[in-house]
Amino acid sequence: MRDPSPSLVLARATRQLTTGGIENPAAEARMLLCEALDVQPAKLILVSSVSPRDEDRFNEMVDRRRSGEPIQYIVGHAWFRGIRLEVGPGVFIPRLETELVAGRAVDQARQLVMAGGSPSVIDLCAGSGAIALSVANEVPGARVSAVELDEEALVWTRRNLAGSGVELLAGDALKVPDDGRHFDVVVTNPPYLRRVDAHGIPSDVTGHEPDVALFSGDDGLDLPLRLVERAAQLLTPGGLFVMEHDESHREALTRRLARTAQWDEIEDHDDLAGRPRFVTARRRCKDGCHG
């Protein structure tokens, strides 16, 4: 009996994923088959047949996806601003929306480099290291640090930042670094989901991704509000704060930032779907910023 063609095994898997309630079954089946065969998507057309060994591996991956395991954990990687990041159980999977957050930090660091500076950027609650690595890759003149507390997440942070030049600091983002340093950009995608909304979040998220990276109290603001104060401590006068947030947090965060005398240029930004996604603010200078 001849080995089946890729199109045949893809058709079978697409039907299985469809009945399993997967939103994009054909695309995900293709992604899993490429991983099982260890081929680039553009080269799949050159594959004439799937061996029994590769088919068994593929079928196992399809079963894992049908059970609700995130596809990024199954294939072992996720893409973020063109960077291939290693991910797996214990680390939050970077999302498309966060690319905009990273982009704002990249833009600010790039402007400072173009002005002749050597900007310092710190990514708090770094997780996989996606934001820090994006800044380091896209702004070679920047000095980048990343802070992560969770030991399981740190396994992946270390893997992704190895050899990148990014300084990794293991510890609580509210306390580390503790050496008096200041930064030109503080950027963060902290846990911000509301615990009261947990029942409405897809099970492939709550059942697999780390709880510590998802929720921050009943209203989701426990850590974000503390990070507002932490950023004020870490930023140089005129430095930029960038923080991702839940779509329900726009008013609460902009109000908190405006309530003190620490911030100027407070602005909230939508994501590509038009939902409130991240806030930016500039650390106020006592007598105006010069230079």
HULINNOR-V974711 format. One line per field, one symbol per residue. phi: phi as a letter, one per 20 degrees, with the letter a starting at -180 (. if undefined). A space follows every 10 residues. Layout:
phi->???
This chain:
phi->.fffegffff fffffffffe nffcffffff fffgffelcf gfeffeeebd fgffffffff fffffffofg ffffenbbdb lndedfcago cfefdggfff ffffffffff ffffenecfd ccdemflfng fgfffffecg eeddcccbef ffffgegfff egmenffdde rffecdfcdn fccecdcbce fbfegfegfe egffefecff gfeddbngdm dgfgfffgff fffeefgnfd dccfbffeeg fffffffffd eecclfbdce efenegcbdc bdffefdnec n
